[in-house]
Amino acid sequence: MTARRGLFVAPFDALADPRVVGDLAVAAEAAGWDGFFVWDHLQYGDRVREIADPWTCCAVVAARTERLVLGPMVTPLPRRRPQVLARQAASLAVLSGGRFVLGLGIGDDWVGEFGGYGDETDAKVRGRMLDEGLTVLTGLLSGEPVDHEGAHYTARGAAFRPAPTVPIWLAGRYGNRAPLRRAARHDGFFVIGLDGPNDVDRVEQQLAAHEPAPGFDLVVDLRPEQDPAPWLDRGASWVLTRIGPYDLDLDDVRRLVEAGP
């Protein structure tokens, strides 16, 4: 099966305007891209001055396109409340007509994105928060009653509607086993930091040991200058082209998008 092609867009600086992001998504759909995914960050170091909210961007993309798969890639669940996230995800699934994918991970505190706001800085604790948060989140998205009292989250007698289908992709760095195991229990694995196309085969073998469900997505991303050809038809279901994070020039981005996959 030939991999689908998407854009992995940092809504930073020249792209830190949801209207601009919406224009790019419209151009991407016209050019034949299959997906449009936006980064979720509060800050990104000294070289990035302006950042747009990914949820606002996703809403604009959902409203202005008809075919593109879209979503935040990825949202750190440990800095969010799963019940609020469930409402946001369900609404975007409805708004997009079922094209929304929820990308989740533990996040990274390398620029103080957690510690600077009093959020959890220990990666192992964030991993436990992610696992528990997924239990609450998926329960609420199912539309069934949820009663949960845990170390980090509580949901008493909650039952959310609407309950559209929301695929969940989990992100993790290549070689880390915990994210891969976690992803195999859901709908996809966005693997970060692959050295070359042969690594896709290794990830596939590791995933197979955990028996993911049929239709499971394996997602990789490349820099714009990387040739996608060696990565296609290697088992990955999505090959994304990264836009950002630094020195974004809107005209250059438009040319890349309009050139198509």
Secondary structure, 3 states (H helix, E strand, C coil): CCCEEEEEECCEHHHCCHHHHHHHHHHHHHHCCCEEEECCCCCCCCCCCCECCHHHHHHHHHHHCCCCEEEECCEEHHHCCHHHHHHHHHHHHHHCCCCECEEEECCCCCCCCCHHHCCCCCHHHHHHHHHHHHHHHHHHHCCCCEEEECCCCEEEEECCCCCCCCCEEEEEECCCHHHHHHHHCCCEEEEECCCCCHHHHHHHHHHHCCCCCCCCEEEEEECCCCCCHHHCCCCCCEEEEEECCCCCCHHHHHHHHHHCC
